[in-house]
């Protein structure tokens, strides 16, 4: 079986990391995997990588044209990419095309139409972009169910789009879905499946398959040894947070700061993974900032050194970092948003807040830390859930079952 995986990035960002883990697991199932990406990382992988880009001389020509019309240059870039992708697919003749994130490379949904002319398409949704006018996450806005337009309250946020273009972008998505009734979606969380079905994916086949992890890498280590390796006091109570960009509004770090100010328990050490740091210092809070780390073994050390992983995101799908923490035996504190309640089971894999507020986060952290002092130990239950639900080999087998059903 030959599978094409189309995505904006090869290994950079949560969606690309999830796609990479799936691709690796599929190759172990005797599947030929070819990844077509907007940004290749230049490293060796078990799959074949083909960059999909506008060439340098084309960029130079388009730069001249852009002085006349920026909209024209966007249309020409899209045309070049569509033709290039179609040529590659005609040559490769894949059995299945698995689409992942497109918007990180500035690609349009028209590439999905090109894919559909060459093979059955399964679109793995990592966020809401495929069925909104531009939003990756809409928060409390449900305009996407009837038609996004220039009233979008977050048009300037990633992935940004000028208000006058949003209605047209939503209509293009609507027309694509209408023209491709056999287009299939896979969502990692039940929450995202419900959101998709409430929007433009209504009437389409939408399957729920949680993302997976290489559990041979992500597993519990000795807390004492992990802290020794990272230079953290073995006797401390340790919280951990992680995000590619800690300053991103959706990740909820402003809520975490206020919650730490309200925390009754203390002192605590806070490990941070991600660019930007927390940007604040508080009495009784010892920051241990590791910066951005993509080395998986080092990440496992950090998860294993923590007593609790804190995920204050205001909205999320099925976060890789929560899955990684649980696989390493570290229980999680999180808000009841998106797919997080599907992962954080109170009394088993962590503590779930009753509302989205700094006050609720502070209360829940105090309860969780007191529980640990009383001897509550959730590490074995966390690992058991990871083995039952997050093994990447399970994910790969479920995808293959779906792929074969679509191949007829």
DAHU-V284146 format. One line per field, one symbol per residue. psi: psi as a letter, one per 40 degrees, with the letter a starting at -180 (. if undefined). Layout:
psi=???
This chain:
psi=hhhhhhididehiddddddddddddddeffhhhhhhidhieeihieihhhihihidddddddddddddhdddddddddddddddddddddddgidihhhahdedeeiiedddddddediihhhhheaedeeidehdhebehfddddhiaeehefdeihhihhdeedddddddddddddegeehiihhdiddddddddebeeheihhihhiiiigeddgihihdddddddefhhdeihhiiihidhdehddefdddddddddehdiiiihhhhhiidadfihihehhhgheahhehdddddddddeidhhhgehehicghddddddddeehiihiigibedeedhhhedeahhieigiddddddddddddddddeehhedddddddddddehddddddddddddddde.
